[in-house]
């Protein structure tokens, strides 16, 4: 390999233009900060509010953790590489970033697939849902969605499976590891996607059949709530796929990397931006999360207003309150004296 493996950084000799890298880095940096802050905010409001403690919001917190890890590691490294024109770590870090990008995406896809099964049981088999252990299923989802992707890192070739591609300013898996790439695609992308699609079709068929049967207001409200939750996780799934599919299709077609480097910057930025929008989906689609976040901003604004209030104003306000209380006490005393005189 033309790159010196002992160097601590990997430098690009023939890559995208400076203009495309700086524009891409600027867009990614803004969305990176917003994505991390948004996910942390969602986690905080769910953790602090007891009324938000349920299975659905536990799944949301788990997805937020995935997003924060992905944004803090992969997106940060790619953004840094576009700013400096070089990969910021050594070869091992470059390869691990390639693996973790796919594995974290696979973990998120398995989240959405198992959540789709949960939605199917709730909406279609509600009587069965009342009998199963909610805590047990939640633990199963949280463990399974992380263990399965990590299993693909348990192999002796780890650390020697990728090579640095200057045109992309990153590492890509070597061609002789095609079977590994195929297995990753099947188990981390195709199977969870297929599970989600089948579950959602069954859910919406059931909803269509039941829309006339549920005439009572309580049943309609429950069904509306469950469908809203189902749609929310469906949009999260679509964001993952919309972000990854363009890049995946281009890489599958352009096996010789003949496309322009700036074009790869564009689809990489598109993928990175899509990864940052999950907090927006949670805020827009979940009324409880949206209300809790708005309360945080209102509280913050009240704190700022209180700290900006002048000491003189606060003193006058305190004196006014004390004076008003004294007047009310005097009035009460005078009235009691009058009553005693009359009696």
C-alpha positions in Angstrom: 0.0 0.0 0.0 1.3 3.4 -0.9 0.3 4.8 2.5 2.8 4.5 5.3 1.0 2.3 7.9 3.3 3.6 10.7 2.0 7.2 10.3 -0.5 8.3 12.9 -2.6 10.0 10.2 -3.7 9.1 6.7 -3.2 11.8 4.2 -5.1 12.2 1.0 -3.0 12.6 -2.2 -5.9 12.7 -4.7 -9.3 13.5 -3.3 -12.2 16.0 -3.4 -11.7 19.7 -4.0 -11.1 22.0 -1.1 -14.4 23.9 -1.8 -16.5 20.7 -1.6 -14.8 19.5 1.5 -15.2 22.9 3.3 -18.9 23.2 2.3 -19.5 19.6 3.3 -17.6 20.0 6.6 -19.6 23.2 7.4 -23.0 21.5 6.8 -22.0 18.4 8.7 -20.6 20.4 11.7 -23.9 22.3 12.1 -26.1 19.2 11.8 -23.6 17.3 14.0 -24.0 19.8 16.9 -27.7 20.0 16.5 -28.1 16.2 16.4 -26.0 15.6 19.5 -27.7 18.4 21.5 -31.2 17.2 20.3 -30.6 13.6 21.3 -29.2 14.6 24.7 -32.2 16.8 25.3 -34.6 14.0 24.4 -32.8 11.7 26.8 -32.8 14.2 29.6 -36.5 15.1 29.4 -37.5 11.4 29.2 -35.2 10.5 32.2 -36.5 13.4 34.4 -40.2 13.0 33.6 -41.9 10.1 35.4 -44.9 10.3 33.1 -42.6 9.5 30.2 -41.3 6.3 31.7 -42.7 3.6 29.4 -41.6 1.0 26.9 -41.9 3.3 23.9 -39.7 6.1 25.4 -37.2 3.5 26.6 -36.8 2.5 23.0 -36.4 6.1 22.0 -33.7 6.6 24.6 -31.9 3.5 23.3 -32.0 4.9 19.7 -30.7 8.3 21.0 -27.7 6.5 22.5 -27.0 4.9 19.2 -27.3 8.2 17.4 -25.0 10.0 19.9 -22.3 7.3 19.5 -22.6 7.4 15.7 -22.5 11.2 15.6 -19.7 11.5 18.2 -17.4 9.0 16.5 -18.1 8.5 12.8 -19.6 11.8 11.9 -17.0 13.7 13.9 -14.2 11.8 12.2 -15.6 12.4 8.7 -16.2 16.1 9.4 -12.6 16.4 10.7 -11.3 14.7 7.6 -13.1 17.2 5.3 -11.7 20.1 7.3 -8.1 18.9 7.3 -8.1 16.9 4.0 -6.7 13.8 5.9 -8.1 11.0 8.0 -7.5 12.0 11.6 -6.5 8.6 13.0 -4.3 5.7 12.1 -5.2 2.7 9.9 -6.9 0.7 12.7 -9.1 3.7 13.6 -10.0 4.2 9.9 -11.1 0.6 9.5 -13.0 0.6 12.8 -14.9 3.7 11.7 -15.9 1.9 8.6 -17.2 -1.1 10.5 -19.0 1.0 13.2 -20.8 3.1 10.6 -22.5 -0.1 9.3 -22.9 -1.8 12.7 -24.5 1.2 14.3 -26.9 1.6 11.4 -27.7 -2.1 11.7 -28.3 -1.8 15.4 -30.8 1.1 14.7 -32.5 -1.0 12.0 -32.9 -3.9 14.3 -34.3 -1.5 16.9 -37.0 -0.4 14.4 -37.7 -4.0 13.4 -38.2 -5.2 16.9 -40.2 -2.1 17.7 -42.4 -2.9 14.7 -43.0 -6.4 16.2 -43.9 -4.6 19.4 -46.4 -2.3 17.6 -47.8 -5.3 15.8 -48.5 -7.1 19.0 -50.0 -4.0 20.6 -52.3 -3.1 17.8 -53.2 -6.5 16.2 -52.8 -8.9 19.2 -53.6 -6.7 22.1 -55.0 -9.5 24.3 -51.8 -11.4 23.9 -49.8 -8.2 24.6 -51.5 -7.9 28.0 -50.1 -11.3 29.0 -46.5 -11.0 28.0 -43.7 -9.5 30.2 -43.2 -5.9 29.0 -39.9 -5.7 31.0 -38.7 -9.0 29.5 -39.4 -7.9 25.9 -37.7 -4.5 26.5 -34.6 -6.1 27.8 -34.6 -8.5 24.9 -34.8 -5.7 22.4 -32.1 -3.6 24.0 -29.7 -6.6 24.2 -30.4 -8.2 20.9 -30.1 -5.0 18.9 -26.5 -4.5 20.1 -25.2 -8.1 20.4 -26.1 -9.1 16.9 -24.2 -6.3 15.2 -21.2 -6.7 17.5 -20.9 -10.4 16.5 -19.6 -9.3 13.1 -16.6 -7.8 14.8 -15.6 -11.2 16.3 -13.2 -12.4 13.7 -9.5 -12.9 13.3 -9.2 -10.7 10.3 -10.3 -7.6 12.1 -7.8 -4.8 11.6 -6.7 -6.1 8.1 -10.0 -6.0 6.3 -9.9 -2.5 4.8 -7.7 -0.2 2.9 -7.4 3.5 2.7 -9.0 5.2 -0.3 -7.6 8.7 -0.9 -10.5 9.6 -3.2 -13.0 9.1 -0.4 -10.7 10.1 2.4 -11.7 7.0 4.3 -11.2 3.2 4.5 -13.3 0.7 2.6 -13.5 -3.0 2.9 -11.2 -5.0 0.6 -12.9 -6.8 -2.3 -11.8 -10.2 -1.1 -14.1 -9.8 1.9 -17.2 -9.8 -0.4 -18.9 -12.6 1.5 -18.5 -10.7 4.8 -20.1 -7.6 3.2 -22.9 -9.7 1.9 -23.6 -11.3 5.3 -23.6 -7.8 6.9 -26.1 -6.6 4.3 -28.4 -9.6 4.8 -28.4 -9.7 8.6 -28.1 -6.0 9.4 -30.1 -4.4 6.6 -32.3 -6.8 4.6 -33.8 -9.0 7.4 -34.7 -6.1 9.8 -36.1 -4.1 6.9 -38.2 -7.0 5.7 -39.5 -7.6 9.3 -40.5 -4.0 9.6 -42.3 -3.8 6.3 -44.3 -7.0 6.9 -45.3 -5.8 10.4 -46.4 -2.4 9.2 -48.4 -3.9 6.4 -50.2 -6.1 8.9 -50.8 -3.2 11.2 -52.3 -0.9 8.6 -54.5 -3.7 7.3 -55.8 -4.3 10.8 -56.3 -0.5 11.3 -58.3 -0.3 8.0 -60.5 -3.2 9.1 -61.0 -1.8 12.6 -61.6 1.8 11.7 -65.4 1.3 11.4 -65.6 -1.2 14.3 -64.1 1.2 16.9 -66.9 3.6 17.3 -66.4 4.4 21.0 -64.4 7.6 21.6 -62.0 5.8 24.0 -61.2 3.1 21.4 -60.6 5.7 18.7 -58.3 7.7 20.8 -56.3 4.7 21.8 -56.0 3.5 18.2 -55.0 7.0 17.1 -52.3 7.2 19.7 -50.9 3.8 18.7 -50.9 4.6 15.0 -49.1 7.9 15.7 -46.3 6.0 17.6 -46.1 3.4 14.8 -45.7 6.2 12.2 -43.0 7.8 14.3 -40.8 4.8 14.3 -41.6 4.2 10.6 -40.2 7.6 9.8 -37.1 6.9 11.8 -36.6 3.8 9.7 -37.1 5.8 6.5 -34.5 8.3 7.6 -32.0 5.6 8.1 -32.7 4.0 4.7 -33.0 7.3 2.8 -29.6 8.3 4.2 -27.8 5.1 3.5 -29.4 3.8 0.3 -28.0 6.5 -2.1 -24.5 5.9 -0.8 -24.9 2.1 -0.9 -26.3 2.2 -4.5 -23.5 4.4 -5.7 -20.8 2.2 -4.1 -22.4 -0.9 -5.6 -22.5 0.6 -9.1 -19.2 2.4 -9.0 -16.9 -0.5 -8.1 -13.9 1.1 -9.7 -14.5 4.5 -8.0 -14.7 6.3 -11.3 -17.3 8.9 -10.2 -16.1 12.3 -9.2 -14.8 12.8 -5.7 -17.0 15.8 -5.0 -20.0 13.6 -5.8 -19.0 11.3 -3.0 -18.7 14.2 -0.7 -22.3 15.2 -1.5 -23.8 11.7 -0.8 -21.7 11.4 2.3 -23.0 14.7 3.6 -26.6 13.6 2.7 -26.1 10.4 4.7 -24.6 12.3 7.7 -27.4 14.9 7.7 -30.1 12.2 7.7 -28.5 10.7 10.8 -29.1 13.9 12.7 -32.9 14.3 12.2 -34.2 11.7 14.6 -34.7 14.2 17.5 -36.8 16.3 15.2 -39.0 13.3 14.4 -39.4 12.5 18.1 -40.4 16.1 18.9 -42.8 16.5 16.1 -44.5 13.1 16.3 -44.6 12.5 20.1 -46.8 15.1 21.8 -45.4 14.2 25.3 -41.8 14.6 24.3 -42.6 17.8 22.5 -44.4 19.3 25.5 -41.5 18.2 27.8 -38.9 19.9 25.6 -41.0 23.1 25.4 -41.2 23.1 29.2 -37.4 22.9 29.3 -37.1 26.0 27.0 -39.7 27.9 29.0 -37.9 27.1 32.3 -34.6 28.2 30.7 -36.2 31.5 29.6 -37.6 32.1 33.1 -34.2 31.5 34.7 -32.6 34.0 32.3 -35.3 36.6 33.0 -34.9 36.2 36.7 -31.1 36.6 36.6 -31.5 39.7 34.4 -33.9 41.4 36.9 -32.2 44.3 38.7 -31.7 44.1 42.5 -33.5 47.5 42.9 -36.5 46.1 41.2 -36.5 43.0 43.2 -36.2 45.0 46.4 -39.0 47.3 45.4 -41.2 44.3 44.5 -40.4 42.7 47.9 -41.2 46.0 49.7 -44.5 46.2 47.8 -45.5 42.7 48.8 -44.6 43.4 52.4 -46.6 46.7 52.4 -49.6 45.0 50.8 -49.5 42.3 53.5 -49.2 44.9 56.3 -52.3 46.7 54.9 -54.3 43.5 54.7 -53.3 42.6 58.3 -54.3 46.1 59.5 -57.6 45.8 57.7 -58.3 42.5 59.4 -57.4 43.8 62.8 -59.6 46.9 62.4 -62.6 44.7 61.3 -62.2 42.5 64.3 -62.0 45.5 66.7 -65.2 46.9 65.1 -67.0 43.5 65.6 -65.9 43.5 69.3 -67.2 47.0 69.9 -70.6 46.3 68.2 -71.0 43.2 70.3 
